[in-house]
Amino acid sequence: QVQLVESGGGLVQAGGSLTLSCAASGRTSRTYVMGWFRRAPGKEREFVAQIGWSAGITYYADSVKGRFTVSKDIAKNTMTLQMNSLKPEDTAVYYCAANIADGGGYAYWGQGTQVTVSS
């Protein structure tokens, strides 16, 4: 009963920036962690970044550390991913996900938004 909708994807040149947003609705009161994942063409889905919904503690994959910043706005039930210094290898469908505090892990997923980085 949690709905997630990503937005902000698009085409950007290498070295450029893009900001993704994830709007959460439904029964979000027990949200524990929200995160970003991505799936590049021909590759498995991989973790990108996450943020604790209460304290705002963040964690990043090594591949994006120092370039991406995840943030939250609890009042708006929104999570964002600021992506800087984008590389062609960042090209992927990006998904937001919610980890509800019921021990079930990342059980809710958005539909994904395409990010394409041209060289």
ABEGO torsion letter per residue (X at the ends): XBBBBBBGBEBBBBGBBBBBBBBBBEBAAABABBBBBBBBBGBBBBBABBBBAAAGBBBBBAAABGABBBBBBAAAGBBBBBBBGBBAAABBBBBBBBBBBAGAEBABBBAEBBBBBBX
